């Protein structure tokens, strides 16, 4: 019965997210039902926590049960009213189902293998989730960061800058992290009326399941149920991704937001209908702005790449006359508006309290020249230690063999993946962050955030082998 507080605590944030997505879709619904509910939960929860943070910063609430509920109830009510008014003024059709691609007949033995692989995947997820909610956390970041801060938020009803009770005026480096994850934990504890490790850690399993569902839906759009299910099997089979997914770390939480943003931009790039493309770009703007409230690397590493791809897409579509100047201006306005509302307050908070923009350390003054041993460590970590099985060797081989496929909208996820990897490798090779690579505490966790995009790319390349190119995502310009 204790764990029932987790779904109960997610109802209002998920509803608010669903209403917001439907308002943004307006008369042009583009999301599948599965996507809308999963994205509603994911983005709605993060957005609700950001509003809760702002309300607490403004002194409007205390972080107790009624403080959290007041924000959630008011937000859900306002969005519900806006949604109902919008539906009355401009009804739309929600019946959207992707058209299955024409696959070659699947051998019976492959169907049997898929069933067995899915059963084993379910066993791994079930056992991992059971251990997650029944075992007290003992990993460093869980104990010293996410759960520690969440428990302090819960016990004090506040978001203190210092976690040191001996010197409450000192600014703790951990306060530089966005407070979304510990706020979610504090909200669940407040709702349950006590701090329970099983409850506050269980949310990480929901974030993992949400990411898996988004990956399946994304592959289902471009291929078939068969490839979507194989995508789940491949992703969950990655040892380090599974390890992160069933532990109380924040990297899968970031990965889910990141994959949502990249996939929405990819869908906008593939879309030929102007109204649908505009809708995808609005949803992308929301997902990108909320991504910055997950972890600091989302702001420093991922946001610039996403904005560059976004700008490149607009320029390309404008030059090809697929988008007018007015459409481009509207897309930029939505992006700027969401960043202004969702990112600027967090930046002002960090600037006002002299918080760093790195993860518990400043990103300034970190250049230290070439760092020895890093390259060999990253090479071994990626290709020889079993963290990712054959994901990256196979993906790189397919990209080299079928590089012309990147002339399609597939360049969006591919460009994001390779540029982000290059940026992370550059940081470890030339800055004092090299210790996190040589000690293997940083790079693999960064790759976890990119792994759903890598699996998505791999499956689309494989799909292109089994279908006619004109019916495949890699064959569409």
KEKE-980398 format. One record per residue (C-alpha): x, y, z. Coordinates in pm, whole numbers, plus 50000, padded with zeros to 5 digits. Layout:
<zalos>
XYZ ...
</zalos>
This chain:
<zalos>
500005000050000 502915023650068 504005024749705 500515035749596 501555070749700 503765072049390 500965069749127 498685090649349 501315117649366 501715117348987 498035121948896 497835159848909 501235166948743 500415142048465 496995157648409 498455192548395 501045180448144 498375163647932 496235195147928 499235216747837 500195194147548 496635194247415 496515232147440 499745234647241 498485209646984 495265230046951 493415220546632 496315199946499 496925169946727 500155152746630 500975130446928 499965094446970 497835087247276 500745068747437 503085097847366 500655123447499 500195106047832 503865097547878 505035132347778 502265146847994 503645128248294 507275136348214 506965173048120 504035179748350 505955167448654 509045188048571 506985219048493 504985215148813 508165212449019 509585243648855 506425263148941 506655249449295 510255261149315 509295295949193 506365297749438 508675288149725 511325313249609 508665340249605 507595330549958 504085320549849 504155284949984 505925262150227 507145228550100 504595207750286 501635187150168 499345216750109 502105237449958 502755211449689 499055204049638 498085240549609 500435245649313 499305213449147 495585219449199 495685255349075 497835246848774 495695216948675 492475236848716 493725266048505 494995243348228 491775222848233 489675254448193 491895266547908 491665232447740 487865231047768 487475266047629 489825257247344 487885225647265 484605244547254 486025271047025 488035248146795 487275210846818 489875187046681 490275150146609 492455129646846 492315097446646 495875095846521 497475062346447 500755058046259 500675038045939 502675005845970 505555002845727 505654974245482 508094949045628 509234916845471 507514886545628 509044879245967 510364843646012 508604824646286 511854818646472 512424856446499 508974860746650 509784834046909 513104851046986 511334884347028 508814869447272 511594853647476 513624885747471 510624906047585 509934881847870 513534884547984 513294922647955 510194922848176 512004901148432 514964925048441 512734955448480 510614938848749 513594926648950 515434959548915 512394979449022 511824956049318 515394960949437 515094998649382 512105002549615 513134977049878 516854983749922 518155014250112 520245035649875 524005034449919 525375049949599 527225082549651 525145107149446 521885092149567 522755095149935 524725127749925 522745146749665 519275136549545 517905120149858 519775142650100 518445174249940 514955159649908 514875150450275 516095185150375 513385201050157 510805178450324 511965184350682 512545221950655 509765231150411 512355252550236 515065251349967 518175261650160 521345272349981 523415254650244 523105218450343 525595223650624 523815227750956 527045240651113 527225269850871 523735277050735 524925308850561 527415290750338 526375282049982 526605244949922 527885234149577 525045208949550 522565237849545 523795245549194 521895214949066 518335221548951 516045210549237 513555190749029 514515155649143 514695163649518 511495184149491 509665154049346 510965132749632 509915158949888 506445161349731 505945123649754 507165123050114 504875152150203 501895134750046 502675102150226 503275120450553 506705105250610 510075100850441 510135065750297 513075054850078 510895030949879 508455058549786 510995085349701 513185061449501 510295045349313 509845076149096 513105067348916 511495035248789 508605055748647 511055078448466 512765047548322 509445032748207 508495066348055 511715066947853 511135031347732 507585040347626 508775071347439 511425051047256 508855024947157 506415051447033 509155068946837 510185036846663 506545027246610 506015059546420 508885053146181 508785015546147 506474989746302 505484973946630 508094947446565 510964972146547 509514992046835 509564961347058 513064951946945 514124987447030 512914982147387 514834949347408 518034965547276 517824995547507 517054975947825 519814951147736 522454978647766 524014970848106 524845006148212 521515020448093 519644993548288 521804999548594 521065036848584 517385031048516 516765009748824 518845030649062 518095064549214 520325084348980 519205113848767 520745105348429 517805084948299 515565113748410 517665136848191 517775111147909 513975109747891 513665147747855 516515148647608 515105121247388 511695138247392 513225170747264 515395154346996 512545132746870 510105161846847 512625181846642 513175151446419 509425148646363 509265185746277 512065180746023 510215151645858 506825168745850 505615182945519 502345197545645 502835233145773 500295231346056 501665198546189 505255211046164 504325242246361 502785220246631 505855198246656 508045229246688 505865242846971 506125209847155 509875209247093 510195244147241 508395232947559 510475201147595 513725220147536 512945247247791 511985221648058 515115201347981 517205229448131 515605223248472 516845187248494 520645188448537 523275214748463 524745196448164 521375200447994 521935238148001 525665238247926 526025209347680 522665199347535 520795232347496 523355248447258 523315218047029 519505216647023 519255253846948 521835250946670 519905222246508 516665241646553 518145272246384 519645251046106 516275234646038 514515268246012 517165282145777 517045251245557 513245250445540 513135287645465 515705284845186 513775255745034 510575276345069 508955249945289 508495276345558 507705313145524 509425340545721 506305343345937 506415306346025 510075309046122 509385339546336 506535321546514 508765291446585 511495313946724 508915333046930 507625300847089 511155289747169 512095323847308 508875325847507 509335292047676 512985299147752 512025332947895 509345318348121 511035285848222 514795291648195 515325328348283 513985325748642 516345296748713 519265316348566 518355346548779 518265324449087 521705310449009 523195344648932 521595360649235 523005334149469 526395330349295 525735293849213 527995275648970 526885263348628 528745230448650 527715200448854 528825211549201 531805229549048 532425260148832 532905255648458 535175285848445 538945281748459 538855244448392 541085244448081 544215224848161 545635214347823 545905179247687 545105153247950 546975120147919 545285086247955 541845100947890 541525089947528 542465053847602 540085053447898 537165066747690 537955041847414 537945012647656 534855025247835 532855027547513 533994996947322 535564971147553 534004971647899 530544958747814 528704990247918 526994992347580 527594958047423 527914963447045 525704994447027 528355019646926 530544997546702 527444986546510 526005021646493 529255037246373 529665009746111 526135015445979 526675053045964 529915048645769 528325023745530 525145043945477 526305079545534 524135092345250 521115084945471 522175114945680 521005137545399 517525130745534 515935144045856 517895116246025 520645142346044 518815157546343 519305128546589 522625118546431 523985153846445 522875157946802 524435124946909 527825129846744 528215166646832 527245159947194 529705131047215 532445152647064 531735180547314 531905156847609 535115140847483 536625175347434 535795185247791 537505154447930 540525157447698 541375193847765 539995203548106 540435194548469 537295173348438 539625146348302 539655130348647 535995121048600 536975102448282 540085084648407 538295074348727 535275064648513 532805085348713 531625109448444 531795099448077 529645068048086 526955086648277 526965113348008 526605086347744 523595072347932 521815104947858 522545100347486 521945062747467 518205064347374 519085086047074 521795061046978 519365031747000 516775051446801 519335057546525 520525021646524 517015007846488 516155031946206 519295022146016 518424985446063 514854992545958 516195007545637 517784974145555 514494955045579 512144978745392 512144997545067 514155029945113 511215051545009 509185036445294 511945040745549 512745070845767 516285071545625 514985074645274 512855105945325 514225140745271 
</zalos>
